[in-house]
Each structure stands twice: as C-alpha cells, then as structure tokens.
Amino acid sequence: MSMSLALVEPIRRAIRDDRVTSLAYAVAKLGASGSFSNPDFFLDPRAEHYARNLVWRDPDNGFVVVGMTWAPGQSSPLHDHGGVWGVEIVVRGEMRETAYRLAERDANGRCRFVRGQERIATEGSAGVLVPPHDHHVFGNVGTKPAYTLHVYGGAFAQCKVFAPEADGWYREDDVTLGYDA
C-alpha cells in the first residue's frame, strides 16, 4: 500500500469529524492539490472490467482507500455498497453516475428501482454514498481511461448487484469484491 501519512491524516481527521460531509470536502481539497495523481494508486486498464487497487487500509479506523481504473465505456452494473458509506472523486476523466432508489421487493427477492439523478462527474468532482441511498451505476463516458479514488468506511468486500429482468424488475445477486493487484 502506497499512501503517505500526509494524505492519510486529513482523511482520518475528516472521518473522526462526521464521516462523509467533512470527508467529501477533504477529498476534494486533496484532489484539487494533485495529491491523488500518484500513478501507484491506479492499475492499467483491464479489458474485462474496471480495475480495483487497494491503496490504503487504515488499521485504526477501518476505512479503505481504493484507486479504480476505468477503460473507455466501462461501467459498474447497478449495485449497492453493502451497507458501507463512501466518498469518490474523479482524478482523471469523465464519469457518469446514475442514482437509483429502491422502490419495492417482491417475495422472490426481485427489486424495482426508480431512476434518479444522473450527473457527469469531471476531474475534481467528489460524490457521497450513504446507505440506504447508495444504489447507482458509475461508468467512464470519456475516450481515454478514467481514474477515480474511493474512500469507504469499511472493507467494502461485498455488495449486491442488480441485473435487469422483464417488466422493470431486477434480480439481486450477492457479489464478493476483490482487488486486481
């Protein structure tokens, strides 16, 4: 893991303050100063999926910092964050984020969603995800690889992914997340 304490300390302070509000501000400020441009934070693009690189796991506070690399056109499926809050910042490129609100579940574990706000996040844009308002799709809309940095309140080792089915329903699947390096 390659994150310096000069970067970790502002994140720790923000998390101790109130988690996401202070953290989003601290991450945006660090991003604006170029602090996240370290190439060691990001992997080369992968053809089959976006790449996840564990940059830092905080031994005292349990949060993790993850660098993600997105090839042009790559995106996540509709997913939640497994009960873990997070802040994400676009370090390079343009990302589209589409929020969804869980509207209902049926007896078979299928879900319906209401599509929410969509935004294009450019370099320096920071976003916040707080369960249960953490369902979204995130993807690179540019023509070059995009790099995003994510601070999660825990390991974020599993989540639910939602695959569309007929009649507006989605099938829910549990997914275990790993790192590519």
C-alpha positions, 0 to 999 in steps of 0.5 A, a space after each residue: 500500500 502506497 499512501 503517505 501519512 500526509 494524505 492519510 491524516 486529513 482523511 482520518 481527521 475528516 472521518 473522526 469529524 462526521 464521516 462523509 460531509 467533512 470527508 467529501 470536502 477533504 477529498 476534494 481539497 486533496 484532489 484539487 492539490 494533485 495529491 491523488 495523481 500518484 500513478 501507484 494508486 491506479 492499475 492499467 486498464 483491464 479489458 474485462 472490467 474496471 480495475 480495483 487497487 487497494 491503496 490504503 487500509 487504515 488499521 485504526 479506523 477501518 476505512 479503505 482507500 481504493 484507486 479504480 481504473 476505468 477503460 473507455 465505456 466501462 461501467 459498474 452494473 447497478 449495485 449497492 455498497 453493502 451497507 458501507 458509506 463512501 466518498 469518490 472523486 474523479 482524478 482523471 476523466 469523465 464519469 457518469 453516475 446514475 442514482 437509483 432508489 429502491 422502490 419495492 421487493 417482491 417475495 422472490 427477492 426481485 427489486 424495482 428501482 426508480 431512476 434518479 439523478 444522473 450527473 457527469 462527474 469531471 476531474 475534481 468532482 467528489 460524490 457521497 454514498 450513504 446507505 440506504 441511498 447508495 444504489 447507482 451505476 458509475 461508468 467512464 463516458 470519456 475516450 481515454 481511461 478514467 481514474 477515480 479514488 474511493 474512500 469507504 468506511 469499511 472493507 467494502 468486500 461485498 455488495 449486491 448487484 442488480 441485473 435487469 429482468 422483464 417488466 422493470 424488475 431486477 434480480 439481486 445477486 450477492 457479489 464478493 469484491 476483490 482487488 486486481 493487484 
